[in-house]
Amino acid sequence: MGTLDPRSGREGDAEKRKPDFSDVRSGSSSSAPDRPVEQKPAAEGIRTYKVIAGDSLSKIAKREYGDANEWRRIYEANKHLIDNPDLIYPGQELTIPQR
């Protein structure tokens, strides 16, 4: 027999536990999958990348160059498409300059 929950008057509700998030680590996260970069053939030394939901210039730079701080390189190559480097949108095709 379970305990009676005074709020609902139903048996067993007081025994329900809250979710355990003790194994959650802090830091940034994204719902964007780590996936191979979508590329289209382009001119020698230049690639294109199609932005997906959850992408940011720093995430793309991390995948492309191994360093998130290289986001400015991508921004400079795409200034004509990007008004604000914090706002890129799924479907945008960005030029990824060669290192």
N, C-alpha and C positions, 0 to 999 in steps of 0.2 A: 504494500500500500504506500503510495507517494504522499508527499506533504501537500497541504492545501494552500494555494496561492491566494492571499487575502485580496489582491486586486481583481482577479478574474473569478475567484470562487471555484476554479477548476483544479482538479487533482493533477499533480505532476508538473505544472508549469514552473513552480519554484525550483525544480531540479534541473531545468534547462541551463546549460552553460553558455557563456558568451564565447565567441570565436577566440581561439588562441593565436595571437600574432607574434608570439615570442621569438619565432625563428625568422622574422622579417628583418632584413638588413637595411640600414639607411643608405641614402645616396640617390642619385638621379635614376629614373627609370623611364621606360618608353614602351608603348604597346607596339611600336614599329619592330617588325621582325629583323633579326640579323640575317641578312640574305645576301647572296651575291649581287654585286652592283649591276643594275640594268644599264647596258651600254649599247649604243648604236655606233656602227663604223662611221668615222668622220675623217676629216683631214689628218694627215700625219701628225701624231703627237697630241691630238685633241680628241677627247671623248665627250659623250653626253651622258647625262644621268637624269632619269625621270623621278621626280620627288614623289614619295609616298607619305601617307598620313604618319605623323610622329617624327618625321625627319626635321633636322635643323642643319644649318651650315656646319656647325661643329661636329655633329654626328657623321655627316657625309665626309668631312675632312678626316675624321678619325678612321673611317673605313678606307678612304682612298690613300691617305698619306701616313696613317699610323699616328697622327698627332692632331687632336681637336683644335689646337691653337692655329692651325693652318687654314681656318675657315675664311680668313681675309683673302687668301689667294683665289678661292672660289667666288667670293663676293666681287672682287675686282674684275674678274672675267665675265661677270653677269650683271654688272651695274645697270645695264640697259633693261634688264628684266626685273630687278629687285630694288624697290624703293627703300625698304627697311630690312636690314639683314636679319632681324628677328622674326620677320614674317615671310616665310616661303610657303607655297601651297602645293598640295598633291596635284600631280599632272604637269607641273612646270618642268621643262626640260632645260637643265643647266649644263653649261660647258664646264668640263673638269680639265683644267690645264695640266700639262705634264709637269712633273716635278723638276 
